[in-house]
């Protein structure tokens, strides 16, 4: 049966014979580690290893017994010598991933083989592997594979926390930032974002930030490029985060930066991925590129869910908010601190007169459209003490991110004429 499944994968053209065999070898090495975890009481590490091995080869021998043994453990109780055992097992697993990463492959498969290199790095963060990942990040950036470059850089930062803290890789990050759009993530969170620095950016300066969230189409790169192009000479950093609350189904095809396991893990509680994840990226933008503490935020269509969440959840952290043809699902209302004595930051809500989802979403009578959802948002803002709220329906405009209007709003808040 296992041979038949392997043959099907090969016939489909998904993997080469050599890659498929090494995937099996990697699964066996990870499963052996899971078994050691079960013997030592390291439940959390063991279950994570089981999931990794199953993704490589779900028919891997020894996987089911290890999973059963781990499930029977009451809780994590790692042995005193567990770090040493983990390091020994990690070297064996990393060597197999090294061989996988070293297979010759087409550029279109670069992301998959970069992931093998990152896994080797995670299992055994040796100097050699750190340098290899850093070199691969430079190559990916030079080849305009900006997602792969960003993920590789984050892998390096995670693998060498001491070096990261000392600024060892600052130059690597800054080389990525020379692109008109680059991908940035934080060491602690899995969310990543497209980032664009303004023309004339200089290290040591201070720059306002605009967080722009796309809708259900998940065109995060296009969103980032669109707002960056319309920015002109404005000295703002544009951040387009790859969020989850903006869409209906977490389709893997729309999220090439995330493994399927991440999509599955957060599907039931998406705001807990988006909220801390965006904050992690913003912390990096502030630390590395001089981003200001308070942000401007806009969200188009489903991207309005994060926009309203940030506004309601953290009014002190928002300099101005401009939802555009935005959905409002109520994120941030529960436990909201309220606008406070200042009446909250300036808010300008834009909707389109010709929006096809104006009254009903996709024309469904039981699915309130943008206007009724905006009514609910305005009511919530009023109840929570927000007093600087404007609302404009733009004549002749359909379902649109209202980019020009958002920038004009920002100009007004910043006092630019």
Helices and strands as residue ranges (DSSP letters): H 2-12, H 17-40, H 43-56, H 63-72, H 82-101, G 107-109, H 110-123, H 127-142, H 146-159, H 161-165, H 170-177, E 182-185, E 192-196, E 207-213, H 220-231, E 236-241, G 252-254, H 260-266, H 271-289, E 291-301, H 304-313, G 315-317, E 318-321, E 324-326, E 346-352, G 361-363, H 370-383, E 389-394, H 403-414
